């Protein structure tokens, strides 16, 4: 898997500012001044940050005129996540057979829900958001390195075949393994790579992983959107909630109270084309 990634000639080139921000995720003591210097080193990304920081989605009453202002208004971690999102969206390219816009829409939808649910597990909301944003990069990677086989898989999945099993049969691995390896290759923290790997089995490593659990629950929210809105949880993963030592009532309430406007996600994508 790692050799396949290293030999791939058409992987996106991650902007240097994003690479530095990924490295800073392992440094809890990174200063706001250092983060500001990293971000402002890329004029194109800085311009997008300021546009978005002043948008209805992120902005408040205060006018954001600089990256330092954005740090004050959004906070260090939220701004870092925003820049990561902008950098990844702007750098990803895909073959015609891969619907990149639909891919990012679902990724942002899942990221928003993971961030919303993070409070339940008392974990870092911005890390949860990043896990959600990256949960599908393995599927993206497969379409980049094996586009013809990826199309065959998509056709079989559309006909009702399970994606992971189909990928394992054709490749010997699936999108969770591919995504985890790509996250490691890009030097994201281990907790993010592990969450991607175990997103379909949050306790599969022998330890219940909170960020993998958040991806799992966020996917449930998307796949059962109408049921969640109506407060119907007849096929809810109850065992996962009990294993997480959470109250079912608290989880139900958190899910039904979700208020993110998913239309804002598409606006963000269009703003950054």
C-alpha positions as CSV (number, residue, x, y, z in Angstrom):
1,X,0.0,0.0,0.0
2,X,2.7,2.4,1.0
3,X,4.8,1.6,-2.1
4,X,1.7,2.2,-4.3
5,X,1.3,5.6,-2.8
6,X,5.0,6.5,-3.2
7,X,5.0,5.4,-6.8
8,X,1.8,7.3,-7.7
9,X,2.7,10.1,-10.0
10,X,-0.7,11.8,-10.0
11,X,-1.3,12.3,-6.3
12,X,-2.2,15.9,-5.5
13,X,0.6,18.1,-4.4
14,X,-0.3,19.4,-1.0
15,X,0.5,23.1,-0.6
16,X,3.5,23.8,1.6
17,X,1.4,25.9,4.0
18,X,-0.9,22.8,4.5
19,X,2.1,20.6,5.1
20,X,3.4,22.9,7.8
21,X,-0.1,23.1,9.4
22,X,-0.3,19.3,9.5
23,X,3.1,19.3,11.3
24,X,1.8,21.9,13.8
25,X,-1.1,19.6,14.8
26,X,1.4,17.6,16.7
27,X,2.6,20.7,18.6
28,X,0.2,21.8,21.3
29,X,2.5,24.7,22.1
30,X,2.6,26.2,18.7
31,X,2.1,30.0,19.0
32,X,-0.6,32.0,17.2
33,X,2.2,34.2,15.7
34,X,3.8,31.1,14.1
35,X,0.5,29.9,12.7
36,X,-0.2,33.4,11.3
37,X,3.3,33.4,9.6
38,X,2.7,30.0,8.1
39,X,-0.7,30.9,6.7
40,X,0.3,34.3,5.3
41,X,3.2,32.7,3.4
42,X,0.6,31.6,0.9
43,X,-1.2,34.6,-0.6
44,X,-3.8,32.6,-2.5
45,X,-4.9,30.7,0.6
46,X,-4.7,33.8,2.8
47,X,-7.1,35.6,0.4
48,X,-9.6,32.7,0.6
49,X,-9.3,32.5,4.4
50,X,-10.2,36.2,4.7
51,X,-13.1,35.9,2.3
52,X,-14.5,32.9,4.2
53,X,-13.8,34.4,7.7
54,X,-16.0,37.4,6.7
55,X,-18.7,35.2,5.3
56,X,-22.0,34.5,7.0
57,X,-20.8,30.9,7.7
58,X,-17.8,32.0,9.8
59,X,-18.0,35.8,10.4
60,X,-19.7,37.6,13.2
61,X,-20.0,41.3,13.9
62,X,-16.3,42.0,13.7
63,X,-14.6,42.7,10.3
64,X,-11.7,40.3,9.7
65,X,-9.0,42.2,7.9
66,X,-5.9,40.0,8.5
67,X,-5.0,36.4,9.5
68,X,-4.3,37.7,13.0
69,X,-7.8,39.0,13.2
70,X,-9.1,35.6,11.9
71,X,-7.1,34.0,14.7
72,X,-8.8,36.2,17.3
73,X,-12.3,35.7,15.8
74,X,-12.1,32.0,14.9
75,X,-9.5,30.7,17.3
76,X,-6.3,28.9,16.6
77,X,-7.6,25.4,16.0
78,X,-10.7,26.4,14.0
79,X,-8.6,28.6,11.7
80,X,-6.0,25.8,11.2
81,X,-8.9,23.5,10.2
82,X,-10.3,26.0,7.8
83,X,-6.9,26.4,6.1
84,X,-6.5,22.7,5.9
85,X,-10.0,22.5,4.3
86,X,-9.2,25.2,1.8
87,X,-5.8,23.7,0.9
88,X,-7.1,20.2,0.4
89,X,-10.1,21.3,-1.7
90,X,-7.9,23.5,-3.9
91,X,-5.3,20.8,-4.5
92,X,-7.4,17.7,-5.1
93,X,-7.9,16.7,-8.8
94,X,-9.6,13.6,-10.0
95,X,-10.4,11.6,-13.2
96,X,-13.7,12.4,-15.0
97,X,-15.2,9.2,-13.6
98,X,-14.9,10.5,-10.0
99,X,-17.5,13.1,-8.8
100,X,-15.1,15.3,-6.8
101,X,-17.8,17.9,-5.9
102,X,-20.1,15.1,-4.5
103,X,-17.1,13.7,-2.7
104,X,-16.3,16.9,-1.0
105,X,-19.9,17.7,-0.2
106,X,-20.3,14.4,1.7
107,X,-16.9,14.9,3.4
108,X,-17.9,18.3,4.7
109,X,-21.3,17.0,5.8
110,X,-19.7,14.2,7.7
111,X,-17.0,16.6,9.2
112,X,-19.7,19.0,10.4
113,X,-21.6,16.2,12.2
114,X,-18.4,14.7,13.7
115,X,-17.6,18.2,15.1
116,X,-21.1,18.5,16.4
117,X,-21.0,15.2,18.2
118,X,-17.5,15.6,19.6
119,X,-18.9,17.3,22.7
120,X,-20.5,14.0,23.7
121,X,-17.2,12.1,23.8
122,X,-15.3,15.1,25.3
123,X,-12.7,15.1,22.5
124,X,-11.2,17.9,20.4
125,X,-13.9,19.1,18.0
126,X,-11.4,20.4,15.4
127,X,-9.6,17.0,15.2
128,X,-13.0,15.4,14.9
129,X,-13.8,17.7,12.0
130,X,-10.5,16.8,10.3
131,X,-11.2,13.1,10.8
132,X,-14.6,13.6,9.1
133,X,-13.1,15.6,6.3
134,X,-10.6,12.9,5.5
135,X,-12.7,9.8,6.2
136,X,-13.1,9.1,2.4
137,X,-9.6,9.9,1.1
138,X,-9.0,6.2,0.6
139,X,-11.8,6.1,-2.0
140,X,-10.3,9.1,-3.6
141,X,-6.8,7.5,-3.7
142,X,-8.2,4.3,-5.3
143,X,-9.7,6.4,-8.1
144,X,-6.4,8.2,-8.6
145,X,-4.1,5.2,-8.8
146,X,-6.5,2.6,-10.2
147,X,-9.2,4.6,-12.1
148,X,-10.4,1.8,-14.4
149,X,-10.8,-0.7,-11.5
150,X,-12.4,2.0,-9.4
151,X,-15.1,2.4,-12.1
152,X,-15.8,-1.3,-12.0
153,X,-16.1,-1.1,-8.2
154,X,-18.5,1.9,-8.5
155,X,-20.7,0.0,-10.9
156,X,-20.8,-3.0,-8.7
157,X,-21.6,-0.9,-5.6
158,X,-24.4,0.9,-7.6
159,X,-25.8,-2.6,-8.3
160,X,-25.9,-3.3,-4.6
161,X,-22.5,-4.8,-3.8
162,X,-20.8,-3.7,-0.5
163,X,-17.9,-1.3,-1.3
164,X,-15.3,-2.6,1.2
165,X,-15.8,-6.2,0.4
166,X,-15.6,-5.5,-3.4
167,X,-12.4,-3.4,-2.9
168,X,-10.8,-6.1,-0.8
169,X,-11.6,-8.8,-3.5
170,X,-10.2,-6.7,-6.3
171,X,-7.3,-5.0,-4.5
172,X,-6.6,-6.9,-1.4
173,X,-7.4,-3.8,0.7
174,X,-10.2,-1.3,1.0
175,X,-10.7,2.5,1.3
176,X,-10.2,2.5,5.0
177,X,-6.7,1.0,4.8
178,X,-5.8,3.1,1.8
179,X,-7.0,6.3,3.5
180,X,-5.1,5.6,6.7
181,X,-1.9,5.0,4.8
182,X,-2.4,8.2,2.8
183,X,-3.0,10.1,6.0
184,X,0.3,8.7,7.4
185,X,2.1,9.5,4.1
186,X,0.9,13.1,4.5
187,X,2.1,13.0,8.2
188,X,-1.3,13.6,9.8
189,X,-1.3,12.6,13.5
190,X,-1.7,8.9,14.3
191,X,-5.1,9.5,15.9
192,X,-6.5,10.7,12.6
193,X,-4.9,7.9,10.6
194,X,-6.3,5.4,13.1
195,X,-9.8,6.9,13.0
196,X,-9.8,6.5,9.2
197,X,-8.6,2.9,9.4
198,X,-11.2,1.8,12.0
199,X,-14.1,4.1,11.0
200,X,-16.3,1.0,10.2
201,X,-15.2,-0.9,13.3
202,X,-14.5,1.7,16.1
203,X,-13.4,-1.1,18.5
204,X,-11.7,-3.2,15.9
205,X,-8.2,-2.4,17.1
206,X,-9.0,-3.8,20.5
207,X,-9.6,-0.3,22.0
208,X,-12.7,1.8,21.3
209,X,-11.4,4.8,19.3
210,X,-13.4,8.0,20.0
211,X,-12.7,9.6,16.6
212,X,-13.5,6.4,14.7
213,X,-16.8,6.3,16.7
214,X,-17.6,9.9,15.7
215,X,-17.1,9.0,12.0
216,X,-19.3,6.0,12.4
217,X,-22.1,8.0,14.1
218,X,-21.8,10.9,11.7
219,X,-22.2,8.5,8.8
220,X,-25.3,7.1,10.5
221,X,-26.7,10.7,10.7
222,X,-26.2,11.2,7.0
223,X,-27.5,7.8,5.9
224,X,-30.6,8.1,8.1
225,X,-31.1,11.9,7.8
226,X,-34.9,11.9,7.7
227,X,-35.2,9.4,10.6
228,X,-32.9,11.5,12.7
229,X,-34.9,14.6,12.0
230,X,-38.0,12.8,13.0
231,X,-36.4,11.4,16.2
232,X,-36.7,7.8,15.0
233,X,-33.8,5.6,16.0
234,X,-35.1,2.1,15.5
235,X,-31.9,0.8,13.8
236,X,-29.4,2.9,15.9
237,X,-26.0,1.4,16.8
238,X,-26.9,1.0,20.5
239,X,-24.0,-1.2,21.4
240,X,-21.5,1.5,20.3
241,X,-23.2,4.1,22.6
242,X,-23.2,1.7,25.5
243,X,-19.5,0.9,24.9
244,X,-18.8,4.6,24.9
245,X,-20.5,5.0,28.3
246,X,-22.9,7.5,26.8
247,X,-26.6,8.1,27.5
248,X,-28.8,7.1,24.6
249,X,-31.1,10.0,25.4
250,X,-28.2,12.5,25.3
251,X,-27.0,11.1,21.9
252,X,-30.5,11.2,20.5
253,X,-30.9,14.8,21.6
254,X,-27.6,15.9,20.3
255,X,-28.3,14.3,16.9
256,X,-31.8,15.8,16.6
257,X,-30.5,19.2,17.6
258,X,-28.0,19.3,14.8
259,X,-28.4,22.7,13.1
260,X,-25.7,22.9,10.4
261,X,-26.9,24.2,7.1
262,X,-25.4,21.9,4.6
263,X,-26.2,24.3,1.8
264,X,-23.4,26.4,3.2
265,X,-20.9,23.7,2.4
266,X,-21.6,23.9,-1.4
267,X,-21.3,27.6,-1.2
268,X,-17.9,27.2,0.4
269,X,-16.8,24.8,-2.4
270,X,-18.0,27.1,-5.1
271,X,-16.3,30.0,-3.4
272,X,-13.0,28.2,-3.6
273,X,-13.0,26.9,-7.2
